[in-house]
């Protein structure tokens, strides 16, 4: 690993030729020159990458998957929830997404492209719309002296525009939920800084739901004469999808005055049959700003007329009225320009907002309509785009103050390296851009699963869901299942620390699914057996596919029979107590206690020999798919003991002495059996089978202890594992899985042999899972191994963000060479577990700033 904290950042900026640093750009974050080219080009893992030995072992699975895939894609004309034959290729272009939580997202690339779209809930469209651009016009003494599209592209279309901005004279800087692009205009002595702001604000459940973003252009004029400066935003009515040509789309200008503030702009009505929406470009009217527009133009051909319109006088013609609806096969776009004077050696700024209003949504099955969260504040009539724009332009400075207050304790903590600060905030993009939906609970909904409170279940409509809505995010943009629970186990730290009401809402939804059942028989592809979709008292793998009907039909994942998984129930119990520990919500604990008892009872059947420890038969657990284990294993066995430990704690809290004594006895017997069967003097063996690979070193072997520490447990009466053995195991993992893998520069490989070579026994054992590595780093920090924890996590950040060009699409996994798997994945949100560990560990020298992150959280919670 490079010793200097900024060494890789220097590489990303090595082609930057200017000395300009922009206006108000922070020191920490992910920074890259627009001329940078990533040298390493990786390919996605696909079916052809499965080794011959694994093909032989899983030939039945392969045949069944192929048949299912053919039926899904060729007969039903649907997208598979996992497509092993058409993985998304790596495009090293993405930047911070636009928008709040659950209202859909539009992602801008770090070179300025509008290039990834998720307006239809959970369904992604990867298309760069080349006409969506910002253009600058400089005028001096009534004459235009410079007009340039602020894009390094040179497309074959729109040849009437001045393309090809020199990428060596610009850089991008992301510190989510904000991003900056700095353009020192060559030869003009003018620097533009575009600041992108989205309302993603911890502990805020109103503005954080809004589908809006603001662009603030700071203009620095370093000439000895004043300039007139205009910025023009052009947008196509659509997202580059075939629907853009379906006909019936139309644009109109608007003006809205409210509460003493006025905004104006253009509405782009996208009138599809399913999930229609309105895009809105707007600017705030001020006495020293001039706003002009072009309602409609065709984004094909040279588009020279629009260019000439702006270059003539720095403004657009601003026709009144709407354009006629488009004919089938036509596209339509619009433009908005804002201008101001900038004094000699002075500064000024221009503001734009972008909003999209799709208040009522249906998923793929079209069975029922859902209402997005933001409609609680802006209505469901699909006429909110002007009001959203007005609100954004008059409130974004308050958003920024809240964001700065939240981030400041961490950014000013001098004991934390710069890469960590970038990783911590930028990985949060997935909370918004994980196909995320945040909806209101319908009045006729019953989330209890049919088992009501008086019978040991839940209320039909728990108060927290009624007040804060329903939340769901995908396992990954390529693994299209909502709230995949074993992965959420890792990612959930971001929610419970920053939006705890959403975390609890999700838990209530899962709890209702636990007590429900779906006896419908279906084929499970791994075993080839037919079995029920969902059995009672088992946590579902997921709550559904956005191409079907989430919440109504769970377990979209049909590779395995979820009834045989051991880790899902355990992860539910562990999260229940951790969430209570961090929120102190006693009603939540009371509601979840009987559900936890039920799922733990269902786990007891796996303790076949009565030693207090559950055993594996075949697949170790759902997380490490395909890495087989026999008998008790370090991972599942550790989660089991941790779950029993928190059941002891919860039993005490609810004054159930009988339950405490029962689980205390299981914990004592199970801990002894765990040590006897799995401890080898240095670490816990992968499993207890005694087979050739049973002594592999698993990076995630201390996951149970990680959750105990995150829950304030792990010592004294509520201890499941001896501290000295945990520390020894973590040291073994660091020495072997981290430092003996890829020169210690790529994080921790999942499985390592004791002799220091990766375990290649399965598809996933020789992968690095970024989210698992962040969790591993967290338990290292909890156990006093701060330096090792940071070194372990740094390898993943450097690999993903600075070497492989996977910014804002962190994958589930990569191998040492060649391939990666599942771009834009949920699990890396577990980096917030590192922050929890840092915040609850012994004090560090944090520098002069007096307020820690945990103190900020407590202040926000009142």
Secondary structure as UniProt FT lines:
FT   TURN            5..6
FT   HELIX           7..12
FT   TURN            13..15
FT   STRAND          30..33
FT   TURN            34..35
FT   STRAND          43..44
FT   HELIX           47..49
FT   HELIX           52..57
FT   HELIX           59..70
FT   HELIX           71..75
FT   TURN            92..93
FT   STRAND          94..98
FT   STRAND          105..109
FT   TURN            110..111
FT   STRAND          114..118
FT   TURN            121..122
FT   TURN            130..131
FT   STRAND          133..140
FT   TURN            141..142
FT   STRAND          143..149
FT   TURN            159..160
FT   HELIX           167..169
FT   STRAND          170..175
FT   TURN            176..177
FT   STRAND          178..185
FT   TURN            186..189
FT   STRAND          190..198
FT   TURN            202..203
FT   HELIX           207..209
FT   STRAND          212..221
FT   STRAND          227..236
FT   HELIX           242..245
FT   STRAND          250..258
FT   TURN            259..260
FT   STRAND          261..270
FT   STRAND          277..284
FT   TURN            287..288
FT   STRAND          290..297
FT   TURN            301..302
FT   HELIX           304..313
FT   TURN            328..329
FT   STRAND          333..342
FT   TURN            344..345
FT   STRAND          346..357
FT   STRAND          360..362
FT   TURN            364..365
FT   STRAND          369..372
FT   TURN            373..374
FT   HELIX           375..378
FT   HELIX           385..411
FT   TURN            414..415
FT   HELIX           418..426
FT   TURN            427..428
FT   HELIX           429..433
FT   TURN            434..435
FT   STRAND          437..439
FT   TURN            443..444
FT   TURN            447..450
FT   HELIX           453..455
FT   TURN            460..461
FT   HELIX           463..468
FT   STRAND          470..472
FT   HELIX           485..498
FT   HELIX           500..514
FT   STRAND          518..523
FT   TURN            525..527
FT   STRAND          530..534
FT   TURN            536..537
FT   TURN            546..547
FT   TURN            550..552
FT   HELIX           562..564
FT   HELIX           567..583
FT   HELIX           586..603
FT   HELIX           604..606
FT   TURN            608..609
FT   STRAND          617..619
FT   TURN            625..626
FT   STRAND          628..630
FT   HELIX           634..653
FT   TURN            654..655
FT   HELIX           657..678
FT   TURN            692..695
FT   STRAND          697..698
FT   TURN            699..702
FT   HELIX           703..710
FT   TURN            711..712
FT   HELIX           716..718
FT   HELIX           723..733
FT   HELIX           734..738
FT   TURN            739..740
FT   HELIX           742..744
FT   STRAND          751..752
FT   TURN            754..755
FT   TURN            763..766
FT   STRAND          768..769
FT   HELIX           770..782
FT   TURN            783..784
FT   HELIX           786..797
FT   HELIX           798..803
FT   TURN            807..808
FT   STRAND          813..814
FT   STRAND          819..821
FT   HELIX           827..830
FT   HELIX           831..840
FT   HELIX           853..861
//
